[in-house]
Each structure stands twice: as structure tokens, then as C-alpha cells.
């Protein structure tokens, strides 16, 4: 697991740093996102959908606040249009990260981890736990991008990656956009409940996963010594 963390931590720091920078500069302020979607919707529903898809795809590079965007999209565009746009955008981001890192990510891994045995340990660890990590990746803002990149670097079979990515993304999108469609300035409770609920569920599942890993690590030496 240590070798895997050597790759995960720099990736998470990069995506997290970009998100913080964009937040501090106001580029991804909620009011600005809402203004973009409102202007696009007034021009054409298709343009509004393309803006959502573009923002979701940008999550691959700058860790955008996907939950906030989907809540706003659901409120402005309605459930069906927002859900389709959000899902297509996040699917394209996942495939983009997987494809780019499958093609070029090995150079970065070789730079971070010089020892071949450690690189193999990283690949073996992700092969064992990668599906669960992708399924629970929505627990943290930058984890979906990190796990998509790791799936590409370790050459996880595309079908397995897509199954895990869709299994994580589709419920997330449906809940967020539906809650957004039922929210308004006068009644923000559905959006707040969805945000808190999704963060809580994914967070608890991620903590349970981490606890399971620690137990496995603790019992492995004892088992090996028998």
C-alpha cells in the first residue's frame, strides 16, 4: 500500500491545489457557475448541457466542485437534462483520465518510484483494491481523478474500470441532480440534505475501507510468520 500512496499523494496534492487555487481566485465561485448555466440555458438547452459536460470533463484537470455544479444544474435545467449532462461529463472525465494515464502515466510513475519492485507492488495493490477505491472515490473531491489515473497507469481492464466508474458515478449524479431540481432559494433543504447525505455515506464507507486495510496489514505479518 505504501508504494500506491507514493503515487496517490502527489496526484491528490495537484488536484487539490488546483481546486483551492480556482476557489481562491473566484473562477469557480457558485455565483459564477450559476451565471454561466443561466446564460447558456437562455441561449439554448443544448448549450446548457454542453456547459455542464464541459465543467464535468474539466474535473479531470482541476478537480471542480462537481456536487455543487450538479445541484445548480438540477435547479436550473431540471432533473433529466442535468442528470444526462452530468453523467456524460463525468464519464468523459473518467475515460479521459484512464486513457491519458494508460498511454503516458508510466513515465510519471517511473519518476516518482524508481524501484521496479515497488512499482509492481503498486500495480498489485491497485489490482486488489482498485475497484473498491473507484466505487468509494466520491468520498473526497480529488479521489475520482486520482483513481481514474491509477486505473490507467496500472492498466486495469477497461470493462472493469467502466463498471466501477459507472457504479460510483451514476447514483451520485442521479441523487445530486434530483435534489437540485427540487431545490430553490426559498427551499434549499433538498440540496443541503443531498450534499450532507452523499458526503456522509461515502465518507463512512471510505473510513470502513481504510479500517479494513489496516486490519489486513496488521494480520499479514502474523500470517506470514506461521
Backbone bond lengths (Angstrom), bond angles and torsions (degrees), N, CA, C in turn:
res aa  C-N    CA-C-N  psi(-1)  N-CA   C-N-CA  omega(-1)  CA-C   N-CA-C  phi
1 X - - - 1.470 - - 1.533 111.01 -
2 X 1.348 115.74 -30.10 1.463 119.38 -178.00 1.533 111.26 -61.99
3 X 1.326 115.97 -40.53 1.467 119.46 179.84 1.529 110.71 -64.76
4 X 1.319 116.92 -38.76 1.468 120.71 178.55 1.522 110.76 -64.12
5 X 1.330 116.46 -40.49 1.462 120.36 179.39 1.520 112.03 -64.41
6 X 1.334 117.49 -30.21 1.463 120.44 178.53 1.521 111.35 -61.73
7 X 1.327 117.36 -28.40 1.464 121.23 177.19 1.518 110.85 -90.61
8 X 1.336 117.13 -39.82 1.455 121.08 -176.88 1.527 112.04 -63.54
9 X 1.321 117.36 -42.58 1.466 120.54 -173.93 1.528 112.24 -64.07
10 X 1.352 120.12 -48.43 1.479 118.06 176.75 1.523 113.15 -61.64
11 X 1.338 117.51 -38.46 1.464 119.97 178.00 1.524 110.78 -63.89
12 X 1.334 116.45 -44.94 1.460 120.17 -180.00 1.528 111.16 -64.33
13 X 1.338 116.94 -38.93 1.469 120.23 178.31 1.522 110.92 -64.35
14 X 1.339 116.81 -38.20 1.468 119.65 179.30 1.526 110.54 -65.43
15 X 1.346 116.82 -51.66 1.465 119.89 -178.00 1.525 111.37 -65.64
16 X 1.335 116.62 -41.22 1.463 119.80 178.39 1.521 111.99 -64.71
17 X 1.332 116.75 -39.35 1.463 120.14 178.27 1.521 112.31 -64.27
18 X 1.334 116.06 -40.22 1.463 119.62 178.21 1.525 111.23 -65.08
19 X 1.330 116.46 -40.82 1.468 119.79 178.07 1.526 110.48 -62.63
20 X 1.326 116.74 -44.94 1.462 120.22 179.76 1.516 111.27 -62.43
21 X 1.333 116.51 -42.44 1.463 120.79 -180.00 1.524 111.18 -61.51
22 X 1.330 116.33 -45.49 1.459 119.98 -178.92 1.518 111.53 -67.52
23 X 1.326 116.49 -33.88 1.460 119.61 177.07 1.530 110.96 -68.48
24 X 1.324 116.32 -44.27 1.469 120.41 -177.55 1.526 111.78 -66.59
25 X 1.325 116.34 -34.82 1.468 119.74 179.87 1.523 112.59 -82.84
26 X 1.330 116.89 -7.39 1.457 120.71 177.88 1.510 115.21 80.76
27 X 1.338 117.47 6.56 1.466 120.12 -179.09 1.515 110.99 -62.88
28 X 1.341 116.35 -37.02 1.461 120.49 -178.75 1.520 111.58 -112.73
29 X 1.314 116.51 35.17 1.461 120.21 173.60 1.524 109.60 -64.27
30 X 1.330 116.49 146.44 1.466 120.35 -177.23 1.522 111.88 -56.88
31 X 1.340 116.50 -39.11 1.462 119.27 -178.50 1.529 110.83 -65.20
32 X 1.333 116.25 -37.21 1.464 119.43 -179.80 1.525 110.70 -68.74
33 X 1.339 117.00 -43.44 1.466 120.52 178.03 1.522 110.39 -60.33
34 X 1.326 115.90 -44.36 1.463 120.11 179.47 1.524 110.51 -63.18
35 X 1.328 117.17 -37.95 1.463 120.52 177.98 1.516 111.98 -64.62
36 X 1.340 117.23 -42.12 1.469 120.52 177.53 1.526 111.15 -60.42
37 X 1.324 115.79 -46.59 1.468 119.20 -177.69 1.521 111.71 -68.06
38 X 1.318 116.13 -37.57 1.468 119.94 179.14 1.516 110.37 -64.62
39 X 1.337 116.85 -44.70 1.466 120.42 179.14 1.521 111.04 -64.50
40 X 1.337 117.19 -41.77 1.465 120.68 179.62 1.516 111.11 -66.09
41 X 1.330 117.24 -40.18 1.463 120.53 179.86 1.518 110.83 -65.38
42 X 1.339 117.98 -38.41 1.452 121.11 178.43 1.529 111.64 -66.34
43 X 1.339 115.87 -30.47 1.463 119.00 177.74 1.521 110.70 -76.28
44 X 1.321 116.76 -47.16 1.465 121.87 -178.80 1.518 108.95 -174.29
45 X 1.340 117.86 140.20 1.469 119.55 174.82 1.527 112.52 -58.13
46 X 1.341 115.91 -31.59 1.466 119.56 178.41 1.523 110.43 -63.90
47 X 1.337 116.69 -42.60 1.463 119.99 178.69 1.522 111.00 -63.10
48 X 1.319 116.83 -39.54 1.465 119.52 177.99 1.528 110.50 -61.33
49 X 1.333 116.51 -42.85 1.460 120.04 177.52 1.513 111.96 -62.81
50 X 1.332 116.98 -39.79 1.460 120.46 179.62 1.527 111.52 -67.03
51 X 1.332 116.98 -35.92 1.464 120.12 176.92 1.534 110.21 -62.94
52 X 1.331 116.30 -44.39 1.470 120.03 178.74 1.528 110.34 -62.71
53 X 1.333 116.45 -46.13 1.467 120.11 178.92 1.532 110.21 -59.45
54 X 1.337 116.33 -43.48 1.463 120.10 179.76 1.519 112.53 -63.10
55 X 1.336 116.41 -42.03 1.464 119.80 178.92 1.526 111.21 -66.00
56 X 1.328 116.34 -40.60 1.468 119.52 178.58 1.526 111.03 -66.21
57 X 1.334 117.00 -39.40 1.464 119.66 178.18 1.523 110.72 -66.07
58 X 1.337 116.30 -35.43 1.467 120.15 178.42 1.520 111.70 -62.85
59 X 1.339 116.94 -19.02 1.454 120.67 177.44 1.517 111.69 -57.87
60 X 1.326 117.17 -25.36 1.458 121.64 177.97 1.530 111.46 -62.60
61 X 1.331 116.90 -32.24 1.461 120.71 -172.88 1.527 113.89 -105.50
62 X 1.336 117.54 -30.17 1.466 118.58 -171.78 1.527 113.34 -131.55
63 X 1.327 119.84 11.38 1.468 122.43 176.90 1.528 111.89 49.46
64 X 1.316 116.89 62.28 1.461 121.28 -179.49 1.529 109.83 -71.20
65 X 1.341 117.87 158.52 1.475 120.85 179.16 1.534 110.70 -74.71
66 X 1.316 116.32 82.30 1.467 120.93 -172.57 1.519 112.59 -60.94
67 X 1.323 117.40 -40.31 1.464 119.41 -178.03 1.526 110.59 -63.10
68 X 1.323 116.90 -44.53 1.459 120.65 178.92 1.520 110.91 -61.04
69 X 1.314 116.74 -43.63 1.460 120.54 -178.73 1.526 110.48 -63.66
70 X 1.325 117.62 -41.97 1.465 119.30 -179.00 1.523 112.45 -69.97
71 X 1.323 117.20 -34.51 1.461 119.55 175.22 1.526 110.72 -64.02
72 X 1.336 116.31 -44.65 1.468 120.02 178.17 1.522 110.54 -65.58
73 X 1.333 117.06 -41.90 1.467 120.44 179.59 1.514 110.95 -62.37
74 X 1.320 117.43 -42.46 1.463 120.16 178.27 1.512 111.97 -61.05
75 X 1.338 116.06 -38.85 1.461 120.19 -179.92 1.524 111.90 -68.50
76 X 1.337 117.42 -39.57 1.464 121.08 -174.79 1.529 113.45 -88.40
77 X 1.334 117.19 -34.18 1.466 121.31 -171.76 1.522 113.62 -104.09
78 X 1.328 117.19 -17.71 1.452 119.89 -172.62 1.519 110.91 93.74
79 X 1.320 115.24 160.12 1.456 121.04 -172.20 1.519 113.52 -61.78
80 X 1.339 117.73 -52.27 1.466 120.32 -172.48 1.525 112.10 -62.58
81 X 1.326 116.82 -50.91 1.466 120.17 -177.59 1.523 111.38 -64.06
82 X 1.330 116.77 -41.76 1.461 120.12 -179.40 1.527 111.14 -66.85
83 X 1.331 116.60 -40.01 1.468 120.02 -179.28 1.522 111.38 -65.37
84 X 1.327 116.93 -45.00 1.472 119.83 179.53 1.526 110.67 -63.19
85 X 1.326 116.24 -46.20 1.475 120.06 -179.03 1.518 111.28 -64.35
86 X 1.333 116.53 -45.30 1.456 120.08 -179.71 1.515 112.27 -62.61
87 X 1.331 116.55 -42.84 1.467 119.46 -179.77 1.523 111.33 -65.73
88 X 1.331 117.13 -45.09 1.469 119.64 179.34 1.526 111.16 -62.07
89 X 1.330 116.78 -39.03 1.451 120.22 179.63 1.519 112.48 -65.24
90 X 1.336 116.86 -46.39 1.464 119.99 -179.77 1.522 111.70 -70.63
91 X 1.328 116.87 -32.35 1.468 119.52 175.70 1.524 110.28 -64.83
92 X 1.328 116.79 -42.76 1.467 119.96 179.15 1.527 110.75 -66.57
93 X 1.333 117.64 -35.78 1.467 120.34 177.74 1.528 110.32 -65.04
94 X 1.328 116.32 -44.04 1.452 119.78 179.56 1.516 112.29 -62.96
95 X 1.314 116.12 -46.07 1.463 120.19 179.38 1.525 111.20 -66.01
96 X 1.330 116.12 -36.48 1.463 119.68 178.13 1.520 111.66 -63.52
97 X 1.334 116.55 -46.72 1.457 120.35 178.43 1.513 112.26 -63.51
98 X 1.319 115.71 -42.51 1.467 120.67 178.79 1.532 110.26 -62.18
99 X 1.337 116.62 -48.01 1.458 120.56 -176.23 1.518 112.88 -67.08
100 X 1.338 116.80 -44.90 1.463 120.05 -179.26 1.528 111.67 -63.30
101 X 1.321 115.89 -44.05 1.466 118.80 -177.63 1.527 111.90 -75.73
102 X 1.309 117.24 -27.76 1.468 118.43 174.24 1.530 109.86 -66.36
103 X 1.340 115.89 -36.94 1.462 120.03 -178.03 1.524 113.03 -80.96
104 X 1.349 117.27 -39.62 1.460 119.60 -170.50 1.527 114.65 -125.63
105 X 1.327 117.96 -7.88 1.462 119.72 -172.62 1.510 115.36 -69.97
106 X 1.320 117.42 -21.23 1.459 119.64 -177.52 1.527 111.66 -61.23
107 X 1.332 117.19 -31.93 1.473 120.06 178.44 1.520 110.93 -63.95
108 X 1.336 115.83 -41.73 1.464 119.48 179.04 1.522 110.37 -65.11
109 X 1.325 117.23 -42.74 1.464 120.82 -179.61 1.520 110.35 -62.95
110 X 1.321 116.93 -41.49 1.471 119.84 178.95 1.521 111.50 -64.83
111 X 1.333 116.12 -31.32 1.466 119.85 177.67 1.530 110.86 -71.34
112 X 1.337 116.66 -39.91 1.464 120.93 -177.91 1.527 111.47 -77.28
113 X 1.331 115.98 -43.39 1.474 121.49 -178.09 1.519 107.76 -117.02
114 X 1.306 116.86 108.98 1.465 120.67 -175.74 1.533 112.44 -81.26
115 X 1.322 116.84 -26.53 1.463 120.95 -174.52 1.531 110.81 -86.60
116 X 1.327 116.61 127.70 1.465 121.10 -178.09 1.526 111.90 -64.25
117 X 1.331 116.84 -36.29 1.465 119.62 179.29 1.530 110.66 -63.04
118 X 1.332 117.13 -39.08 1.469 120.59 176.93 1.518 111.27 -67.03
119 X 1.331 116.15 -39.66 1.469 118.93 178.26 1.536 110.23 -62.61
120 X 1.316 116.78 -40.09 1.458 119.80 178.33 1.527 110.97 -66.59
121 X 1.336 115.94 -37.32 1.468 119.79 176.34 1.523 110.48 -62.19
122 X 1.337 117.03 -40.13 1.465 120.99 177.00 1.520 110.57 -60.81
123 X 1.336 116.49 -46.05 1.468 120.30 -179.78 1.529 111.03 -63.55
124 X 1.326 116.63 -41.93 1.466 120.38 -179.23 1.531 111.15 -65.45
125 X 1.333 116.15 -41.33 1.466 120.31 -179.72 1.515 111.37 -64.06
126 X 1.343 116.48 -43.53 1.465 118.45 -179.62 1.524 110.76 -71.02
127 X 1.323 117.62 -33.58 1.469 119.98 176.26 1.529 110.56 -61.34
128 X 1.334 116.51 -33.25 1.465 121.13 -178.46 1.527 112.07 -80.03
129 X 1.333 116.77 -41.26 1.466 120.62 -172.05 1.529 113.64 -114.47
130 X 1.326 118.61 -1.27 1.453 120.68 -171.38 1.518 114.75 -61.51
131 X 1.329 117.44 -40.32 1.468 119.58 -178.48 1.526 110.53 -61.68
132 X 1.343 116.86 -45.24 1.471 120.30 179.00 1.523 110.55 -64.60
133 X 1.325 116.77 -39.91 1.462 120.31 179.63 1.524 111.31 -62.44
134 X 1.328 117.48 -40.01 1.469 120.68 177.87 1.524 110.24 -67.48
135 X 1.330 116.78 -43.45 1.465 120.64 -179.10 1.528 111.78 -60.95
136 X 1.329 116.86 -33.44 1.469 121.06 -177.53 1.524 113.01 -100.91
137 X 1.325 117.11 7.61 1.468 120.31 -171.98 1.524 113.56 -65.35
138 X 1.329 118.39 -20.75 1.468 119.95 -179.77 1.514 112.55 -72.39
139 X 1.339 116.99 0.60 1.464 119.87 177.95 1.523 111.79 -67.59
140 X 1.344 117.60 -27.48 1.463 122.10 -178.63 1.529 109.48 -129.74
141 X 1.335 117.76 146.73 1.467 119.92 -174.11 1.516 114.67 -57.59
142 X 1.336 118.22 -35.84 1.465 119.71 -174.50 1.520 114.41 -99.19
143 X 1.319 118.26 -5.58 1.458 120.53 -174.34 1.532 114.49 -68.14
144 X 1.337 121.12 -35.17 1.468 118.42 177.53 1.520 112.71 -58.20
145 X 1.341 116.93 -43.89 1.461 119.52 179.43 1.528 110.87 -65.59
146 X 1.328 116.45 -40.76 1.466 120.77 -179.62 1.525 110.64 -62.15
147 X 1.329 116.86 -47.14 1.465 119.45 -177.50 1.526 111.74 -69.31
148 X 1.334 118.02 -34.37 1.468 119.70 176.14 1.520 110.35 -63.70
149 X 1.334 116.20 -41.74 1.469 119.94 178.06 1.520 111.20 -65.25
150 X 1.326 117.04 -42.06 1.463 120.63 178.96 1.523 111.63 -64.29
151 X 1.328 116.33 -37.35 1.463 119.70 177.68 1.519 110.70 -61.80
152 X 1.325 116.33 -39.79 1.460 119.47 178.18 1.514 112.56 -70.04
153 X 1.337 116.51 -44.68 1.463 121.29 -178.39 1.526 110.82 -61.04
154 X 1.333 116.61 -42.51 1.461 120.76 -176.74 1.525 112.56 -86.22
155 X 1.349 115.75 1.75 1.468 121.97 178.15 1.528 112.70 58.12
156 X 1.310 115.77 44.86 1.459 120.36 170.79 1.522 108.26 -59.87
157 X 1.331 119.47 136.99 1.469 120.26 178.34 1.528 111.28 -54.11
158 X 1.323 116.15 137.67 1.463 120.90 -174.55 1.518 111.69 -57.87
159 X 1.327 117.59 -41.76 1.460 120.25 -179.41 1.514 112.33 -61.22
160 X 1.326 116.56 -41.30 1.467 120.39 178.74 1.519 110.47 -66.63
161 X 1.338 116.74 -42.14 1.459 119.91 178.62 1.526 110.78 -61.70
162 X 1.333 117.08 -47.53 1.464 120.20 -178.88 1.525 111.79 -61.67
163 X 1.331 116.93 -41.26 1.461 120.14 179.10 1.520 110.80 -59.96
164 X 1.335 116.69 -46.79 1.466 120.23 179.86 1.525 111.41 -68.05
165 X 1.335 116.73 -41.80 1.475 120.43 -178.24 1.525 111.04 -64.55
166 X 1.316 116.99 -45.07 1.470 120.16 178.34 1.521 110.45 -66.47
167 X 1.344 116.80 -39.33 1.457 120.04 178.34 1.512 112.97 -61.03
168 X 1.322 116.97 -31.55 1.456 121.34 177.04 1.521 111.96 -83.73
169 X 1.327 116.48 -40.21 1.465 121.57 -169.86 1.521 113.61 -80.54
170 X 1.327 117.31 -43.71 1.466 119.53 -171.95 1.528 112.84 -62.23
171 X 1.341 120.69 -50.20 1.474 118.42 177.50 1.521 112.67 -60.75
172 X 1.316 115.72 -38.41 1.464 121.75 179.49 1.529 110.56 -59.58
173 X 1.327 116.24 -47.65 1.463 121.29 -179.42 1.529 110.85 -65.53
174 X 1.322 116.91 -45.87 1.466 120.18 -176.83 1.524 111.59 -62.60
175 X 1.329 116.69 -44.20 1.469 119.77 -179.49 1.523 110.68 -66.23
176 X 1.330 116.89 -45.24 1.468 120.30 -176.33 1.528 112.00 -65.77
177 X 1.335 117.18 -46.48 1.465 119.24 -177.48 1.532 111.72 -71.15
178 X 1.327 116.74 -34.40 1.475 118.68 177.41 1.525 109.94 -66.27
179 X 1.340 116.52 -44.25 1.466 119.30 178.14 1.528 110.55 -61.89
180 X 1.338 116.28 -40.74 1.456 119.30 177.57 1.515 112.57 -62.17
181 X 1.335 116.49 -38.02 1.463 120.14 -178.77 1.526 112.22 -68.29
182 X 1.318 116.47 -22.04 1.470 120.84 179.83 1.529 112.22 -96.75
183 X 1.333 116.76 3.22 1.466 120.84 -176.25 1.524 111.19 -105.91
184 X 1.308 114.42 160.81 1.464 122.03 175.21 1.516 107.41 -157.97
185 X 1.326 116.42 174.22 1.461 119.43 176.95 1.518 110.99 -60.44
186 X 1.337 115.98 -34.52 1.458 120.36 -179.87 1.522 112.01 -77.13
187 X 1.345 116.90 -27.28 1.463 121.22 -178.09 1.531 109.59 -135.85
188 X 1.323 117.62 78.12 1.463 120.41 -178.79 1.528 113.60 -83.82
189 X 1.328 117.24 0.46 1.467 119.53 -172.83 1.526 114.11 -58.27
190 X 1.355 120.96 -44.68 1.483 118.56 -179.99 1.526 113.13 -57.27
191 X 1.334 116.96 -41.42 1.463 120.08 179.04 1.526 111.19 -65.74
192 X 1.334 116.49 -42.74 1.465 120.10 179.35 1.523 110.47 -64.20
193 X 1.339 116.26 -43.82 1.466 120.25 -179.50 1.524 111.18 -63.29
194 X 1.337 116.88 -40.54 1.469 120.21 179.17 1.522 110.85 -65.32
195 X 1.329 116.70 -44.28 1.465 120.30 -179.37 1.525 111.12 -61.99
196 X 1.320 116.52 -47.12 1.465 120.63 -179.67 1.529 110.59 -67.22
197 X 1.339 116.05 -42.95 1.460 119.91 -178.27 1.513 112.80 -64.69
198 X 1.318 117.25 -46.57 1.466 120.20 179.75 1.526 111.31 -63.58
199 X 1.331 116.27 -45.06 1.463 119.12 178.67 1.523 110.96 -62.06
200 X 1.328 116.90 -40.62 1.460 120.64 -178.96 1.517 112.83 -66.87
201 X 1.333 116.63 -46.83 1.462 120.15 -178.13 1.520 111.37 -64.53
202 X 1.334 116.36 -50.86 1.467 119.48 179.96 1.530 110.85 -63.75
203 X 1.329 117.09 -38.69 1.461 120.17 -179.94 1.524 112.10 -64.08
204 X 1.329 117.34 -44.13 1.460 120.54 179.37 1.528 111.39 -65.62
205 X 1.320 116.11 -40.67 1.467 119.48 177.77 1.529 111.16 -63.63
206 X 1.338 116.37 -39.06 1.461 119.88 179.24 1.529 110.72 -66.68
207 X 1.326 117.68 -40.03 1.463 120.86 177.28 1.525 110.74 -63.49
208 X 1.340 116.84 -40.20 1.465 120.42 177.69 1.521 110.80 -63.88
209 X 1.331 116.41 -38.98 1.461 121.01 178.08 1.524 110.47 -64.54
210 X 1.329 117.22 -44.52 1.457 121.05 178.54 1.524 111.52 -62.69
211 X 1.316 116.41 -38.46 1.468 120.52 178.36 1.526 110.53 -65.00
212 X 1.319 116.44 -40.75 1.460 120.50 177.68 1.524 111.42 -62.86
213 X 1.341 116.68 -40.58 1.462 120.30 178.00 1.527 111.49 -63.14
214 X 1.339 116.04 -41.00 1.460 119.20 -179.87 1.522 111.17 -64.12
215 X 1.327 115.91 -38.96 1.462 119.44 178.32 1.522 110.91 -64.71
216 X 1.338 116.14 -42.38 1.458 119.74 178.58 1.526 111.09 -62.58
217 X 1.331 116.52 -40.46 1.461 120.61 179.31 1.519 111.40 -65.68
218 X 1.343 116.18 -38.82 1.451 120.13 -178.58 1.526 112.43 -69.84
219 X 1.327 116.81 -35.19 1.463 120.60 -177.63 1.510 113.03 -84.62
220 X 1.344 117.52 -19.18 1.474 120.43 -177.09 1.517 112.71 -61.41
221 X 1.349 120.77 -46.95 1.464 119.79 179.89 1.519 112.91 -61.39
222 X 1.350 115.70 -39.50 1.451 119.72 179.85 1.515 112.06 -64.25
223 X 1.339 115.29 -40.71 1.456 119.99 178.39 1.518 111.27 -66.80
224 X 1.352 115.89 -39.84 1.461 120.33 -179.07 1.526 111.39 -67.29
225 X 1.346 116.91 -28.15 1.442 119.83 -176.37 1.511 113.85 -82.35
226 X 1.319 119.09 -8.07 1.459 121.11 179.74 1.512 112.42 -78.17
